[in-house]
Amino acid sequence: VVSSFALDNGVASTGNAWVTLNNTCTNSPTAYIASESADFTGATWQTHWSAPQFSLSAGAGTKTVYFKVRNNASESPAVSDTIEAIVPAVNSFSINNGAATTGSATVTLNNSCINSPTQYMASESAAFTGASWLTYQVAPSFVLSSGVGTRTVYFKVRNQYGESAVVSDAIE
C-alpha cells in the first residue's frame, strides 16, 4: 500500500529535469513503477526505495506522475501527484555590476536567475546571431566587439522546459 506520495516533497513547481518520488509504503514493497502515463506505458519496475529520482518529460506545464508498488503477494493501486514544470527567468542582469564604462573588451555578465537554468546565451546581436548555448554561470566572462562606443549585450537562459525572456544591458 502506498501511504503517501509526493513529488519533491510536495513543492508546487520545479525547473529541474529530475524530481524525487517521495513515498511511504506498507507491507514491504520490493519494486516500484513510475510514469507520466496513467497506464504506465513504457515504464519498467525498479527496486523499491523511499526516494528514487524520476526524469520529467520535456516541455513546460503541469506534469502528473503515477506511482505504484508491488511485493511478492500483490500490487498496489496507482497514486499520483502533479508538479508545474517551469521555464527559468532572469531576475537581474548587468555588465560589470552595472558600470557605465569599461576600458577592457572582456566584461562580466552578472545575472541572477530562478527556476534552475542549465544554459545561457549572450550576444551583441538581439537575434543572437553566431551565439551558442553555454553551461549556465552567474558571472560569465564575455568579450565585446572591438572599437569604442556603446555596446549592448543581450542575455537569456534555458532549462529543459524552455527559454527565458531576453534581457539586455549596455556599457560604453
C-alpha positions, -999 to +999 in steps of 0.1 A: +000+000+000+013+035-008+005+055+023+018+088+009+033+100-024+047+134-033+070+149-060+099+167-045+083+167-010+051+183-024+065+215-039+042+232-065+068+238-092+103+229-105+128+240-131+147+207-126+146+178-150+147+153-122+123+151-093+123+129-062+094+104-058+090+107-020+069+077-009+059+059+022+046+024+018+034-005+039+036-043+035+072-045+024+072-035-012+100-049-033+095-029-065+080+004-078+070+017-112+065+053-121+053+070-153+037+102-167+013+078-183-016+065-162-013+031-178+025+030-172+032+026-209+070+021-215+078+021-177+096-007-160+096-020-125+126-009-103+139-020-069+118-001-044+132+027-022+116+057-005+131+085-026+140+074-061+147+100-089+124+104-119+131+124-151+102+145-162+093+149-199+104+180-218+082+210-222+068+234-196+034+228-179+017+206-154+033+172-151+015+143-134+035+113-122+018+080-115+033+056-090+026+021-076+045-006-057+043-044-055+056-072-033+055-110-038+018-111-030+002-082-048+004-048-065-009-015-050-034+008-067-017+037-086-014+070-069-003+103-085+010+138-078+014+169-100+041+195-103+044+225-126+075+224-148+085+260-154+110+279-176+138+299-160+136+336-156+163+363-154+157+384-123+186+408-129+213+414-155+241+438-157+275+442-173+304+446-148+280+451-119+262+479-137+293+500-146+287+527-172+321+523-189+349+499-193+384+500-206+386+463-212+370+443-240+364+414-216+335+421-192+315+401-167+278+394-172+263+395-137+230+378-136+205+363-111+181+337-123+154+314-109+139+281-119+172+262-124+187+274-157+211+250-172+225+271-201+229+307-211+234+326-243+249+361-247+254+382-278+257+418-290+231+407-316+194+409-305+189+378-328+218+360-311+234+356-345+265+334-342+260+328-304+258+293-289+244+279-256+269+276-228+268+260-194+250+284-170+271+306-148+261+336-126+290+357-137+305+345-170+331+365-190+321+380-223+343+396-250+329+428-265+334+436-302+364+459-309+362+496-311+349+524-289+313+533-282+283+518-265+279+481-267+246+463-258+247+427-247+216+405-249+212+376-225+189+347-220+188+313-201+171+280-206+164+247-190+147+215-203+114+233-202+122+263-223+139+297-226+136+329-205+127+363-219+157+382-234+172+409-212+200+434-221+224+459-206+247+485-222+282+496-215+305+522-231 
